[in-house]
Amino acid sequence: MASINFLLKDLEDQGLDIGLLEILVPRIGMEIERHDSNEIVIDITPNRPDLMDFTGFVRALNALAPSLESKKQGAATRKHVYEISNKPLASLHVDKKTKKIRPFISMLIAKDVNLKNSRLQYLLNFAEKLSDTLGRKRKKFAVGIYDFDKIKPDIFYNAVHDAKFAPLGSSNEMSIAEILDKHEKGIKYKNIFKSVNDNDSLFPILKDSEKILSLVPVVNSEQAKVTENTKNILLDITGTSEQGVKQAMNIFICSFIDSGFEVYPVKIYYGNKTRVAPLLEHRQIKINTREACKKLGISISSNDAAMLLEMMGYSTEVHGNRIIAHIPEFRSDVFNSQDVIEDIAIAYGYGNITAKPIEGNFEGGEDRIKKHINEISTFIVGLGFSEVVNTYLTNEKLNFENMQIDRAVKKNTISILNAKTEAITMLRTDLLPGILSNLGASLTEKMPQKLFEIGSVFSLEAGNKVQEQLRLAFASEHAKANFSEIKASVDSLLKLMGINDINFKEEKSSMFIEGRCAAAMSGNKKIGTFGELHPKVLKAFGIEEPTVAAEITIHEKIEYQFSI
Amino acid sequence: MHEYEIKILGILKKDRHETDAGIIRKSGINKDSAMWALQNLSEQGLILIKTKKMFSAVLTKEALRYMDEFPEEKIAKMPGSMEISKEIENMPEGSNIGIIWAKKNKWIEIKGNSIIHIEQPPKEYWQRMLLNEINKKKEFDALFMEKNKQGIEALVKRKLIEIKEKNIIEAIEITEKGLEIDASGHGSENEVKELTKELISRYSDKEEMKFKKYDINADTEKIYPARIHPLSIFINKIRKIWIELGFKEISGPIVESEFWVFDALFSPQDHPTREMQDTFFLSNPKEIDIDDEELKRKIKNMHEKNWRGKWEVEIAKHAVLRTHSTGVSAHYMHSLADTNKSIKLFTIGKIFRNETIDFKHLAEFHQVDGLIIGKGLDFSNLIFTLKRFYERLGINISIKPAYFPFVEPGLEINYVDKRTGEVIELGGAGIIRDEIKNALGIHDKEVLAFGLGIERLIFREIPLESLIELYKNDVGWLRNVKQIKV
């Protein structure tokens, strides 16, 4: 979720005081992260990038505001759809080679702009955040803004091997390689380009008839920088997603129109072909009031529904049960009627919906494995063991090395590719390492200490399939802990679990003392191992007193059938 | 007198004074029982236990990283002045605290957003020296504690060390009274001390049996009953509520393909949550196959039609640790698509987020996911269901609009913590999007879904400093933690 800052006084000037904001912000699905007497920080829901824009934010909240006074300024009472002039103010020539690296570009010119009183800051912040979120860190699309009066048309969108210009914040000319290597923005965004070091690497640039305007989408040149005093601006959006570029452009067009700027397109030359762009596409979605009511569990008339939609920035036409909803041009998250119905619900107010029970009889029931776990828990608690709950994520040191297990087993472990912490490298393959860590960390507590855990462990089986096993492990630490104690516990427990034909076989395991370790068998099948832990293991976990332990497999393979 | 007390008193009558280890060795009684017996003897004034306070320190993971250099030293040693906001991103964890201390130590000054260096840190920085000394000493006495009071307090406050205090026994001496008492174990001639099988068989109404009176206020040996872990108790409590509300419990795998965790749930393939910093990807296995060709085609169409970009099966095959358990719901929507009955389902299980873990943060949590499939279900039914569930936990929820790719309309559940006034986010819910229903094969039915956090709620049930404490399984904590009411 992106957050955005506005000055409270700027919002107050638009009829939105803090009291009103505290009501409206959550109602539209956002959150006030914090505010002081000066500034407010708001978390914007990711599907509504239009609200990261000051003008868009004010427009949405005023439309939703309950007071008529503030509504007058809002979009709800303004029944028009957004229109853009069809008179191009400049020509843009697109180099065919850009198609291979960053194929889509859209450009507008806004005249008579007013960027004083934090508006410049809001505009730049918005462009930055939009490119970062919806634009996926400038990869999908990115926004560039220039002072149009400092530009000498025509404008060219080219793909070049190298170029030299002074990037923002620098008075010296730098080559593209230098920018990507040394400039703050270059370092941050160079991963957008597939290759940067080849001699045939191509980079997109924007230039006018005299000079370079920017290395797209990394950094603009210092020369055409916008300032508070800028009167006319040029805005470009380039990207790898045609849809993304278009959606972002729509938001800017609407925002500029609502700010009272004059918005003009450019004439784009693709070789011999030309077109005037951007165009604003108007979309409408038909909804049925009865269906909307049925989906939400509310009862309202078509006129009510239409009014609610207007509170969300739509224009509407009502025809009996049907409403034609004109989608606000800045909304890219409205796919079809279900999205329109959600907006009715938001304007209606979630808190105003009466909760209604579901009719009919439903029979609840437990998952078979969870039931089994709880049953076995009562048995093992009866033997005086307390439950522990350890994490599934672990590392080789704890899971293997401390247990004196050969690392060769590692190839069968589920390994994590990208953990931020060294302590996380894999999913546990056994339960005992967790229990022994717990004992090692509880030295000062009174003995005996008897712990158990029931839970899943993970490994890879043949065919690279993930195998999830349900295990039970328990350990007892005290001065007199010995083999017969753990054998007696295992034996009694297996009997309670209803296991047939229990017998014991001598077992060798590097974690147990030789000759004091056994396998628990059900007939010919091994179901567990137990014994006296070797001092090497105890030392590795920092355990000071003799400890006996067992690990038993309850379900050899948990398979999920997705049936009930 | 208990047989252990008699035995110990016997030893002391001979030797006059002894250490606790000596008593344990000579008596052959285990440590806990011996301590209990010593306590009893002391309370009866028969022996004198001389104790002394000792301290030990446990170093946190953070402290272990500072053994060679504290973050404030690192910052003070950095060349030139620098901008805080930019540099901090490139600096290791703990830099914030480093700046605070470097300033406190008057090594740096902060002017606006910049750090200005004033003085190099001394070679022997007192905090580091003290931390190393404490690490070397396993235990230390009150004198050391008093001498380094200020320093230790500072380290504790920074959460670098945790001080544990215990009384250790210096010496045990027998008193005059102890020397005099008859410790043979036999009471006065006609008073019964310990009831035996033999005495019971001898008992008759005709002969009065006199019992020695015990001091019912005397301390007893502490016993700790075996217990179920609070998290299990709480999860079972939640399971029980859902089952009572008519939900059937289901389960699913934690290792999944992106396909089930994200693609089947309408999350676009370039969505930020699918990136490395949020999700655990696996190096082994790297991929999980998606066998159902028809389903694969439907999901591909759903993505390409709505998100416009190209949908790549190679991305969908990536193996991940599930970031939510809603994938289980997706599996069931698919497998139960043709069922005519209305169904309520829930699952509780582990979910994973690629967080930086420390003394406060974990990378794994629990989530309960629910699904209601049926004809004529609506948003108000979903709100009712959620309210009902939280009422049973004593929580009064509020809801607000929220965005999740797989539901429309979507909602978020909050409640206000009465103690702190903080708004706590409990989970999300909504009506499953038509696109997903169509792709998974559900027609003419609505699907309501919710995903709720578990760990956040447990803070209401037991006192916890952080979630880490819950997974530490410290035996003392397990023995003494408040029992959760079911």
Interface residues (C-beta under 8 A of the other chain):
Chain A: P26 R27 I28 G29 T45 P46 N47 R48 T133 R136 K140 S241 E242 Q243 K294 K295 L296 G297 I298 D333 F335 N336 Q338 D339 I341 E342 A345 I346 Y350 G351 I353 T354 A355 K356 P357 I358 G360 N361 F362 E363 G364 G365 E366 D367 I369 K370 N374 S377 V381 G382 L383 G384 F385 S386 E387 V388 V389 N390 T391 Y392 L393 K411 T413 I414 S415 I416 L417 N418 A419 K420 T421 A423 I424 L427 G434 N438 L439 A441 S442 T444 E445 K446 M447 Q449 K450 L451 S456 F458 L460 N464 K465 V466 E468 H478 A479 K480 Y560 F562 S563 I564
Chain B: N30 K31 D32 K164 K166 K222 Y224 A226 R227 I228 H229 L231 S232 N236 R239 W242 I243 E244 L245 G246 F247 K248 E249 I250 S251 G252 P253 I254 V255 D270 P272 M276 Q277 F280 F281 L282 S283 N284 P285 K286 I288 N306 W307 R308 G309 A319 L321 H331 Y332 H334 S335 L336 S342 I343 K344 L345 T347 K350 F352 N354 E355 T356 I357 L362 A363 E364 I372 G374 G376 L377 D378 F379 S380 N381 I383 F384 T385 K387 R388 S398 I399 K400 P401 A402 Y403 E408 P409 G410 L411 E412 I431 R433 D434 E435 E446 L470 Y471 K472 N473 D474 V475 G476 L478 R479
